[in-house]
């Protein structure tokens, strides 16, 4: 704080020079941390050492099949053309939006809790998937919304801090696109009686900005993986509709580094599949988790 006060008294050109120095220092520290993680084989978010990535992409079986997914791709592609937000950068694209929409229209939950709203694209698709469901949408910054629904109940505090006592938990689907610790979300859900969860940010080890279920299952530390195996009836990573040559981090898709379910299609066999291919690089192992 003293440094900031002193800096304010300096000439503007010196203030600018100091700011640039701090920015360079921050970038340098991030680069050093990235190199350290790569050399020591550490996950940059958790700091856990990644000894050997387990090829776990599912536990148990969901209520739907791969053919059920395939049979809904054309319908969703038509709906996707009418989405309210064409540029949803930093938000969900067709590969993940399809998976979330599919589960909601398949299970028909009475209540949906959406943690992470961004511009509101997901909210619109959730309403289309379950028109009669009551939706609670949560984001600490609701000012970024482009789509706002009069039927949705909005909250600007965290999922943990809301009183959910009046919601029937077994008829509620919780959707998390909030870049938070997924294992803590599961523990809270278990404690409070929620059964059905979807995690959009299911990053693999060494990637992403949050601790995901995929990371928990992959690391040798074991404690979180053992807990999840004990409380989850189903863990299901949605397959990519089509698989891109490179990941969203611009490295080659290596199944040893990024264990992934078999894609639904190998090639663009129909015109309606094109959008899934065009946006396939945005796939990050979105998953469905059903508690016992």
N, C-alpha and C positions, 0 to 999 in steps of 0.2 A: 504493500500500500504506500509506503514512504517513497519507493522508487517511482510510482505513478505520479505522486504529488510533485516530486522534483522534476520529472519529465515534462509536466504541464507548464512549468515555468521556463523551459528551454525554448529557443527559436523553433519555428515550425519545421525548418529543414532538418534540424537535429531530431525532432520528435518523429518525423517520417523515417529517418535512418534507423532509429531505435526500434520502431515497429517492424521494419523490414528485417532487422537482425533477429528479433524474436520469432518471426514467421519462419525464417531460414533455420533457426535453431530447432523449432518444433518439427519441421519436415525432416531434418537430419536425425532427430531422435526416433521418429517413426520409422525411417529407413533402417537405422541401426537395429531397432527392435525386430523388424521384418527379417533382416539377415540373421539375427540371433535365433529367431524361431525356426528358420529354415535349416540352419546348421545343427541346432540341438534337437530338431524335430518336435517343437512345442506348438501347441495351439495358441494363437495370438490373443484369444479372448480369455481362455481359462488358465493358460500357463501350464496345463497338463502335458506331460510327455506322451507322444503318440508312438507306442511301440509297434503295434501292428493293427491295421484297420480291419475290424471284423466286417464280414460281408453280410451283415444283418440288414435286410430291407423289409422284413415283415415278421409279425408274431400272430398266430391264429389266422382266421379268414374273415373278411368283411362280408356283409350280406349280399353284395353284388359281385358280378363276374367281369372279366375283361370284355366279354361281348356286350354286357350292359353298358360299359363305358363307350365302346365303339359305336353302339347304336344311337347314342345321344350326341355324337360329335357334329353331325350335320345340323341338327336343331339348334345347338349352341352357336355354331358359326353364323347362322342367320340372325340370331339374337345379338351376337357380338357386333354385327354391322350397325345396329341401332343404338349402341352404347352411348351414353350422354357425353362422355369425356374421351375424345379421340386420342389426345396426347396424355397418357397416364404414366409419364416417366416417373420413376421411383415407386410406382404402384404396380399392382398385378397386371400381367398381360394374359393372353388367351390360355397358355398351358396351365397356369394355376387357377385362373378365374373359372375355367371349365371344371376343374376338379372340385372346387368349392361349391359351385352352382349345382353340379351333378349330385353331390352328397345331400345337399339341402332339398332338392326336388325329389330325391329318392327316399329319404327318411321322413320328410315332411314334419319337422319339429314345430311345436307350438310356440316356442320362444327361441330367439337367436340373440346371442351376445357377441357383438363384433368389437374386438379390441384392436384398434388401429384403423382409423377412417381414411386418412389422407384426403383425397379430393372427393370421396364419396362414391367412387365407381362400384366398389364391392357392395355397398348398401343398395344400390339400384339393382344389381344382379340378384341379391338375396331376396329382395321384394318380388322380383319376377319368378324366382324359384319357389317361394312359399308366400303367396299373396296374403294369406290369413294369419301368418305368424306375427307375433309381437317382437319387434326388434329394438334392442338396446345397443346403441353405437357409442363407443368410447374413444376419445382422443384428447390428449392434454392440450392440443392446439386445434380447436374446431374452426379457427378462422381460415383454414386452407381449403375448406370444402367448396366444391363447384356444384355438386348435386346435394340438395338438402330436402329431406322428405318431412312432410307434416305428420306422417304416421309413426315416425321413428322417435324414440326417447333418447336424447343425447346426453352424454355425461362427459365432463372434462376433468375427471379424476381417475386414478388407476383402478383397474379391475379388482384388486385386493381391497380397496377402500370403499366399495359400494355394498350396501346391505341387500343381499339377494334372498332374504328369507321368504319373500312372497312369491318367488318363482318356483314352479314345479321342476325340480332338477332333472328328473329322468326324461322329461319332455323338452329339454333345452339343449341346444347345440352351441358350444362356445368356439368361436373362431378367433385365432390369435395371429395378427399381423403387426405386432408391436415391438419386435426386436428385444424381447425380454428373456430372462432365464426360463426356458421351457420346463425344466424339471421342477422349479418352484411353482410354476403354473399348475403342473400336474398334482403336486402335493396339496395345493390349495383346493383344487377341484375335488380331489379325493376326500379331503376333510369336510368339504361343504356339500357333498352329494352329487356333484355334476358327473355325468357319464360319458358324454360325447364331445370330443375335442378335435379341432383341426389346427395344425400349426403350419403357417405359410412359410415362415423363415426357418426351414429345417436344414441349415447349412452343414456341410461336411467338415471334418477336422481340417484345420489350417485355413479355413475360409469363413467369411461372414463376420458380423459384428455382435453376435449373441451366442449364448450357450444353448444349443439345440438338442433335441432328442437324439438325432443322428450322431452328434458328437458324444453324447453320454453313452450310447451303445458302442461307440468305436474305441474309446480310450480304455487302457488297461487298468486304470484306477479302480474300476469295478463297482464301487459303492452305489453310484447312481444307476448304473446298468442293472445291477441286481434288484434295486428297488423297483425300477420300471417293469422288469420281467415279472415281479411279484404282484404288481397292482394292475397291469394292463391285460385285458382280455384279447384285444386286437391292437397291433401296431402295423400300419400299412402305408408304405410310401407309394404314392400314385406313380404309375409309370409315365414317362414322357410320351406324348402323343407321337412325336417324331424326335429323333435325337440329332442335335447339331454336331458338327465336327469338333467344335471347341466349346468350352464351358463359358459362363458369363465372365470368368476371369481371364479369358483369352488364352488358356492353356489347352493342350490336347486332352480329349476325354479319355481318361485312363481308368478302367474299371477296378483296378487294384487300389488306386487312390480315391476314386469316386464310385463305390459300389452302387449300382443303379438297377432297378427293375427293367426287364425287357420292354422296349418301346412298343406301343400299340401298333405302329406301322413302321416299316423300313423306308418306304418311299411315299411320295405324294401321289397316291393312286387316284384321288378324286379332287376336283377343284376346291371343294369346301375344306380340304386338308391344308391348303396353301398357307392360310393365316397361322396355323399351328407350327408350320415349318419356319415361316418368316420370323416368328417370335420364340422359337425353340430355345434360343440361347438364354432366355430368362427363366428357364426351369431350375429350381433349387430344392428338389426333393420334398415338396409339400406332402404332409402326412396326416393320416386319420388315426386318432387314438381313442380306443373305447375302454373305459375302466370296468373292472370286475364289480 
